[in-house]
């Protein structure tokens, strides 16, 4: 689920596991390499009114232990993995009341850390990926070219439109704004 208000973008996603597989989440320290764990990756590309890249491609990568790392890419000038430290929140909930074979991701990113809030009618590109380590499986939200970095393929990202006057037509799960031990408390609207 994607939602937003005047200050932040909110993403909430259930990530299922392949049959017979357990979550791999060994890295619990930010100094570790979370790419050795199962990960969730979100790329956000604010677009201009002509559909071109407005600024950078922002990347958030997190693991089931509640750790997240962020960076920013500028594909137009060939600069990748530059430091980016948003004031956002990331949390996970491993397992749930209805299935032990999933982990839930919740994150909030302030628009000020994405170059500013979108105007009514703005369209942004978004890409999500789930990466399982063993066996190696990568699932992407929007079709991508396997020969490129995901951020280089921003023209193929799914599009989201910010419509300030429209109400969401789904019953979303919401998480409280304060994570407890890097885990969000989930609530149903």
N, C-alpha and C positions, 0 to 999 in steps of 0.2 A: 504494500500500500504506500502511496505517496500522498502527502498532505502538506499544506503550508499555511502560514499566517503572515502577518505583516513583517515579522522579524526573522523567521527561520523556515527551512525546508526540513520535513520529517519523513523518514523512510522506515518502514516496518516490513520485515519479510520472514517467512518460515522457510527454512532450508532443510529439505528432507535428505535422508541418507540412502544410498543404494542398498539393495537387499543384502542382509547379512553383514553389513559394515558398521563399525563403531566410529564415533567421532575421534579424529586425531587432533589433539590439542595439547602439545607438550610444552610450548613456549609460554612462559608466564611472566617474563621480564622484557621490558621494552628494548633492552640491549640485544635480545635474541632475534633470530631470523624467522619471522612468522610465516614465511613462504614454505617452511618445512611442515607446517600445519595445514589443516583444511582452512580455507579462507573465503571470505565474502569480499568482493571488490565492487566499488561504485565509482563511476566516472561521470562527472558533470561538466557539460560544455555550454556555457551561456552563448547564445547565438545573436547576431545582429538582425535587423529587420529584413535583410536580404538572404538570411539563412547561412551566412558565413560565420566563422568563429569570431566571437566578440572579444574574447580575451584568451584565457588559458583553459586547459582541461584539468580539472581538479580531481584528484584520486584519493579515495579512502579505502584502506585494506584492513580488515579485522579478522580475528580468529575466535573460536568458541570459548577461549579463556577470558574474553573481555578486553583483550589488547587491540589497539588500532594504531595504524601508522598512516600518515598523510603526506602527500607531495603534490607538486603541480608540474604539468608538462606544457611546453610551448612548441607544438609540432611545426608551426610555420617557420620558426627560426632554429629548429633542431636542438632545443634545450629540454632535457628530460630529468625528472626526479629532483627538481629544485625544492628546497625546504618550504614547507607551508604548515603553519600551526594554527588551525582554526580553533575558536573557542567553543566548539561543538561538544556533544556528548555521544558516547557509544556504549551500548550495553547488550548483553546477551542473556538468554535463558535457555539452558540446555535441557532437553526433554520437556514434556508438558503433561497436562492431565489426560490427554487423549493419545499421546504417542511418545515413546522414548526414543524414536528414530528421527528426531529432528532437533535443530537448534534455531532459536529465534534471534533475529538481529533487530535492534532499534537504534536509530541515530538521528541526531538533530544537528544541523549546520546553520549557523546564523548567516543570513544573506549578506551581511557586511563583509564576511570572509569569502564570499563568492563574487565580489566586485559590486555588490549592491542588490537591492530588492528588484525583482522583475516588475515591469509595468503590466497593467491589465492587457492581455492579449499577447504578451511576449512568449516566444517559443524557445525552449532550450533542448539540447540533446542530452540523452542519458543512456548509459550502458551499465549493465550489472553482470558480474561473473561470479560463479561459484567454482572453486578449485578444490578438488579432492586430491590428496597426495598419493594414497595407496589403496586401490589401483588409481593411477593417474587419470582423472576425468576433469574436463573443463566444460562447464555449461554457461552459455552467454544468453542474455536477454534478447538482444537484437543481433541479426546475422553480422558476422565480422569476417574480414579477410585474414586467413590464418598466417599469411606471410608478413603481416604488419603488427606493430604494437597496437593494442586496443586504442590508445589515445591518438595514434596516427589515422585511424579509421573513423574519426569523429563524424564524417559525412554520413555514415551508415548507422549512427546512433538512433535509437527510438526518440521520438519527439514528444515533449510534454508542453502543453499550453497552459499558461496561467490565466485563468478566467476568474476574476475577483467577485463576480456577481452570481456565480453558479454554486450550488450546493452539491457536495459529493453524494453520489447515489449508491453508497455501499455502507455497510455497518462495519466500521473499522475498529480494530483494537487500538487502544491508546496506552501509552506508558507514562508513568509519572515523570516529572521533569528531574527529580533527584535520583540518580542511580545509587543503589546500595551495594557496596562491594563490587562495583562494575557490572551490576545486573539491574535491569529496569524492572520495576513492579508493573505487571500488566493489568490492565483494566478493560472491561468491555463497555462501550458506550451504551 
